[in-house]
Amino acid sequence: MATSEQQAADGADEVPAADAHDDIAHLGYEDARDQLAAIVTRLESGEPSLEDSMRLWERGEALAAHCQKWLSNAEQRIDAMTADRD
């Protein structure tokens, strides 16, 4: 039985190229981070073909950018909250 992380990484292979990253915008931080970790693990395994590796890499880049956006927004919110106290 595959783990949810493995299923997320497997699902990245099956998404058509044109729609490969449309779903990422709707992910929460933790879901995006977990998918990214699963992709990294899969790429490090050396199992995927070159074509699959490229697809996974591209999705991983999109997931990493999405996570960074979440973190930047959280930092801005914290800065705004702490600035209000000063």
C-alpha positions, 0 to 999 in steps of 0.5 A: 500500500502506498503512503499519501506522500508516495501517492502525491509524488505518483500523481505528479507524473500523471498530470497533463503538462498543460495543467501540471501546476494548476492545483498547487495554488489551492494547496495549504502550506503543509500539503504543498510541503509534504508533496515537495518532500515526497517528490524529493524522496522519489527523485533521490531514489533514482527510480523515475525515468528522465522524463518523469524526473523532469516533470517531478522537478518542475512540479517540485519547483512550483511547490517550492515557490508556493511554499515560499509565498506562504512563508513570506505572507506569514512573515508579513502578517507577523511583522504587521501584528508586531508593528501594531504593538509598538 
